[in-house]
Amino acid sequence: MGWSEGVENLRGLSADDRRKLEAAARCVSVPPGKVVFRPGAPADHMLLVLKGSVRVQHVSESGRQIVLYRVQAAETCIMTTSCLMTRDAYSAEGVTETEVEAVMVPRATFDALLGTAPAFRTLVFDSYARRLTDLFLVIEDVAFQRMDIRLAQKLLALAAGDRVAITHQQLAVELGTAREVVSRVLQDLRRRGLVGGGRGEIVIDDHAGLERLAAQH
């Protein structure tokens, strides 16, 4: 069984389109912490993740970072898709968070199948639509949500039990703010008895209280 048969949205490909896709695509394995694309680089291939996670983030001229979205198994990267369709260079960077197995589909094959293969087109635009909604939520959070609420939501989402193995800088990147802001808000949460912990780890001391804070609007 070829790799494409393991991707649900590609199971409707015709035998001919499947052969074209698998013949042209290149399977790659990338270790964690590697940059797979960066601002200014051309987009020559569509990225389809089969296993693992790629974090896509924007870095400002001052060095501030914000996580835009993550590409998980059976998902395409909408930054790459957009750049392929518009012939623009990347404006963000993608970094592997885990070991990643992915498929690189060259531009010519991407263009051809987008026009002739409904199953391939559905894969591309379904991912595009879902991720666009996620990006609007990121914008809404950054623009309108209180930082203590956003931080509480993020800690609950990342927690393994009552512990979150993360630095203040990493939290700042996740939330699109400065490390100093994260440190200040965490200090306030400590005073309120909601969290504790030391270097590189945050402990949720009052899970129910943090959930109440996260549920505020």
URZIRA-V760753 format. One record per residue. N is the residue number from 1. RES is the residue in one small letter. BURIAL is 1 if it has 16 or more other ideal C-beta (glycine too) atoms within 10 Angstrom, else 0. Layout:
n,res,burial
N,RES,BURIAL
N,RES,BURIAL
This chain:
n,res,burial
1,m,0
2,g,0
3,w,1
4,s,1
5,e,0
6,g,0
7,v,1
8,e,0
9,n,1
10,l,1
11,r,0
12,g,0
13,l,1
14,s,0
15,a,0
16,d,0
17,d,1
18,r,1
19,r,0
20,k,1
21,l,1
22,e,1
23,a,0
24,a,1
25,a,1
26,r,0
27,c,0
28,v,0
29,s,0
30,v,1
31,p,0
32,p,0
33,g,0
34,k,0
35,v,0
36,v,1
37,f,1
38,r,0
39,p,0
40,g,0
41,a,0
42,p,0
43,a,1
44,d,0
45,h,1
46,m,1
47,l,1
48,l,1
49,v,1
50,l,1
51,k,0
52,g,1
53,s,1
54,v,1
55,r,1
56,v,1
57,q,1
58,h,1
59,v,0
60,s,0
61,e,0
62,s,0
63,g,0
64,r,0
65,q,1
66,i,1
67,v,1
68,l,1
69,y,1
70,r,1
71,v,1
72,q,0
73,a,0
74,a,1
75,e,1
76,t,1
77,c,1
78,i,1
79,m,1
80,t,1
81,t,1
82,s,1
83,c,1
84,l,1
85,m,0
86,t,0
87,r,0
88,d,0
89,a,0
90,y,1
91,s,0
92,a,1
93,e,1
94,g,1
95,v,1
96,t,1
97,e,0
98,t,0
99,e,0
100,v,1
101,e,0
102,a,1
103,v,1
104,m,1
105,v,1
106,p,0
107,r,1
108,a,0
109,t,1
110,f,1
111,d,0
112,a,1
113,l,1
114,l,1
115,g,0
116,t,0
117,a,1
118,p,0
119,a,1
120,f,1
121,r,0
122,t,0
123,l,1
124,v,1
125,f,0
126,d,0
127,s,1
128,y,1
129,a,0
130,r,0
131,r,1
132,l,0
133,t,0
134,d,0
135,l,0
136,f,0
137,l,0
138,v,1
139,i,0
140,e,0
141,d,1
142,v,0
143,a,0
144,f,0
145,q,1
146,r,0
147,m,1
148,d,1
149,i,1
150,r,1
151,l,1
152,a,1
153,q,1
154,k,1
155,l,1
156,l,1
157,a,0
158,l,0
159,a,1
160,a,0
161,g,0
162,d,1
163,r,0
164,v,1
165,a,0
166,i,1
167,t,0
168,h,1
169,q,0
170,q,1
171,l,1
172,a,1
173,v,1
174,e,1
175,l,1
176,g,1
177,t,1
178,a,0
179,r,0
180,e,0
181,v,0
182,v,1
183,s,0
184,r,0
185,v,1
186,l,1
187,q,0
188,d,0
189,l,1
190,r,0
191,r,0
192,r,0
193,g,0
194,l,1
195,v,1
196,g,0
197,g,1
198,g,0
199,r,0
200,g,0
201,e,0
202,i,1
203,v,0
204,i,1
205,d,1
206,d,1
207,h,0
208,a,0
209,g,1
210,l,1
211,e,0
212,r,0
213,l,1
214,a,1
215,a,0
216,q,0
217,h,0
